Amino acid sequence: GLTDGSLDPDRAVIVIDTNVALHQMDFLCEDQCISNVVLPYTVLQEVRHRNMNTYHRLRSLATEGDEDQTSKKKKAGDSRQFFVFANEYFRETYVTRRDDESSNDRNDRAI
């Protein structure tokens, strides 16, 4: 794993969607093979609106690697990387809601 806080280009990148975040949280938190993960901001917001406990667990995965998190100690050998991608604020990935689509459908396109 890398120590500079970036995605490992030699490993597959996993992009988590809302359903995985809501229904597979224990697996995401505990399985050490889950790494090099991108959490789109849209997913975080959807999870936040549906289940605040799951939202906090997901956010903690993304902040465990932060250098300013000295109070949290990573488990020995835990080199997992989770990153939040601000897709809602990045020009190339921002999606405008169509007149005829629900907010859920718009979010699916954004993810």
Beta strands, then each sheet from edge to edge (+ up, - down):
strand 1: 14-15
strand 2: 37-40
strand 3: 82-85
sheet 1: 1+ 2+ 3+
end
